[in-house]
């Protein structure tokens, strides 16, 4: 009689991370959802939407006060859009299931990882932090970082993203600002 050994497959390590991320994200969503006014979360969401932020930034180009940092800033916003779309198309992580009202504007937005809003606001905050113009006005830099943090956190509270999506988006945004200042500043 041949003995049979039962082989158990263990789940990959990333499965445990995704499960923990989903659990934490849903817990945060459920915990804060009843207390924070949705209009405030939506206001933060709209303030960081590319369809609003890019035209606003582009309109600064047509004002009489032009700064040499504006062109690299605009290029960085476009790079952010490309990088976020590329990473989303590679990872293809579904959005949270506890937000059935999520209506993506474009097909790539069916995916959650990384958060484009978090990437964009952290890019803007890091960019402003690197500017010499604002080194004397710490209150402004802190205000922009506060906006970026609240907007990023709102993504989880609205059920649009998981915590890791937001953290990855924030890191991507800061790296994009470093890239713009390191490689695009003098080449333009």
Buried (B, 14 or more C-beta within 10 A) or exposed (E): EEEEEEEEEEEEEEEEEBEEBBEBBBEBBEEBBEEBEEEEBEEBBEBBEBEEBBEEBEEEEEEEEEEEBBBBBBBBBEBBBEBBBEBBEEEEBEBBEEEEEBEEEEEBBEBBBBBBBBBBBBBBBBBBBBBEEBEEEEEBBEEBBEBBBBBBBBBBBBBBBBBBBBBBBBBBBBBBBBBBBEEBEEEE
